[in-house]
């Protein structure tokens, strides 16, 4: 009975570890920024990774309503997205397919008032761990 409990616990721990390793990890690293309030207020969060999609949320407070631009580039420097906004409370979600190799993306938030910017580098890493538990028992 004790062996069965220990084996069940061992399988549960391995399964939990496998589930943890299968999650999709996203890191956002902010580069140094200037004193512009628009640029300082920007933040990016990883919301979820569901149904082969990665969802990132860009938020910033723009109390003055100044113009700012958001651009997203891939690892090769190709522009994936670019737009200009004047929202005072900016909150937008961006959805990327996991099946496409996202690799590294860079989000650039630029104040058009004084041309200062903040860059977020997004690195995605997918890990798959296979674990086999083989037991042989002589009958």
C-alpha positions in Angstrom: 0.0 0.0 0.0 2.8 2.4 0.9 4.5 1.7 -2.5 1.3 2.5 -4.3 1.0 5.8 -2.5 4.6 6.7 -3.2 4.3 5.7 -6.9 1.1 7.8 -7.2 2.8 10.8 -5.5 5.8 10.3 -7.8 3.6 10.3 -10.9 1.7 13.4 -9.7 4.9 15.3 -9.1 6.3 14.4 -12.5 3.0 15.3 -14.2 2.9 18.6 -12.4 6.5 19.3 -13.5 5.6 18.4 -17.1 2.6 20.7 -17.1 4.7 23.5 -15.7 7.4 23.0 -18.4 4.8 22.9 -21.2 3.7 26.4 -20.4 4.7 29.2 -22.7 7.2 31.6 -21.1 7.3 35.3 -22.1 9.7 37.8 -20.8 9.5 41.6 -21.1 12.7 43.6 -20.5 12.5 47.4 -20.5 15.4 49.4 -21.8 16.4 52.6 -20.1 14.0 55.5 -20.8 14.0 59.2 -20.6 11.9 61.4 -18.3 8.9 61.8 -20.7 5.7 60.9 -18.7 4.2 59.0 -21.6 7.2 56.8 -22.1 7.7 56.3 -18.3 4.1 55.1 -17.9 4.3 52.3 -20.4 4.1 48.6 -19.4 3.7 45.3 -21.1 2.2 42.2 -19.4 1.9 38.6 -20.6 -1.9 37.9 -20.2 -2.2 34.3 -21.3 -1.1 31.6 -23.7 -4.3 29.8 -24.9 -5.2 27.9 -28.0 -1.8 28.3 -29.7 -2.0 32.1 -29.1 0.1 34.4 -26.9 -1.7 37.5 -25.6 0.3 40.6 -24.5 -1.2 43.7 -23.0 0.3 47.2 -23.5 -0.9 49.8 -21.0 0.1 53.4 -20.4 -1.3 56.6 -18.9 -1.2 59.6 -21.1 -2.9 62.3 -19.0 -2.1 65.1 -21.3 -3.5 63.3 -24.4 -0.2 63.8 -26.4 0.4 61.8 -29.5 2.5 58.6 -29.2 3.2 55.8 -31.6 3.4 52.1 -31.0 5.5 49.9 -33.3 6.2 46.1 -33.1 9.1 44.6 -35.0 10.3 41.0 -35.4 13.8 39.7 -34.8 14.8 40.7 -38.4 13.6 44.3 -37.9 10.5 43.9 -40.1 7.6 46.1 -38.8 4.7 43.9 -37.8 2.4 46.7 -36.5 2.6 50.4 -36.3 0.0 53.0 -35.3 -0.4 56.5 -33.6 -2.7 57.1 -30.6 -3.8 60.0 -28.4 -5.7 57.9 -25.8 -5.4 59.2 -22.3 -5.8 55.8 -20.8 -4.3 53.4 -23.3 -4.9 49.6 -22.9 -4.5 47.3 -25.9 -4.1 43.6 -26.3 -1.9 42.1 -29.0 -2.4 38.4 -30.1 0.4 36.4 -31.7 0.2 32.8 -32.9 2.5 30.3 -31.1 2.7 28.2 -34.2 4.5 31.0 -36.0 8.0 31.1 -34.5 7.6 34.4 -32.5 11.2 34.3 -31.2 12.0 37.9 -30.2 9.7 41.0 -30.7 10.4 44.6 -29.8 7.7 47.0 -28.8 8.7 50.6 -29.2 6.6 53.3 -27.6 7.6 56.8 -28.9 6.3 60.2 -27.7 5.8 62.3 -30.8 5.9 65.4 -28.6 9.7 65.2 -27.9 10.6 62.0 -29.8 11.6 60.0 -26.7 11.0 56.3 -26.7 11.0 53.2 -24.6 11.7 49.7 -26.0 10.4 46.4 -24.7 12.1 43.3 -25.9 9.8 40.2 -25.8 11.5 36.8 -25.9 9.4 33.7 -26.1 10.6 30.3 -25.2 8.6 27.1 -25.6 9.8 24.0 -23.7 8.5 20.5 -24.2 9.6 17.8 -21.8 8.9 14.2 -22.3 9.1 11.9 -19.4 8.6 8.1 -19.4 8.1 6.1 -16.3 8.7 2.4 -17.0 8.3 -0.2 -14.3 8.9 -3.9 -14.7 7.4 -6.4 -12.3 8.0 -10.1 -12.3 4.8 -12.0 -11.9 
